[in-house]
Amino acid sequence: MGGPAAIIVCIDCGGRAHLVQEADPESPYMPGDVAVYRCEDCADRWDLVLTDEDVD
């Protein structure tokens, strides 16, 4: 299983939002987990609930 994207587009400013915590091989991200992102431009935080497609 893969993990969530390392970088997403910030919904507020269009900047790059980075995944705060990388996936741990011993405890990978699963559907229903929350991935936290922080935008490098506006510093907004985004908490996204992962789906099956996010962790394939």
C-alpha positions, 0 to 999 in steps of 0.5 A: 500500500502507498500513502497519501500524496507528499504535496497537495495544492492549498485550497486557500492560496494555491501554494504547495501544502506538504504532508506533515508526517511521512508514512511509517512502514511499520504502521502505514496510512489506512483509509479513514486515517487523517493526513495533516498538511501545512501550506508553505506559503500561507501556513494554513493547515489541512486535515484530510480524511484518507480514502481507499484511492489515497492509500493505493 
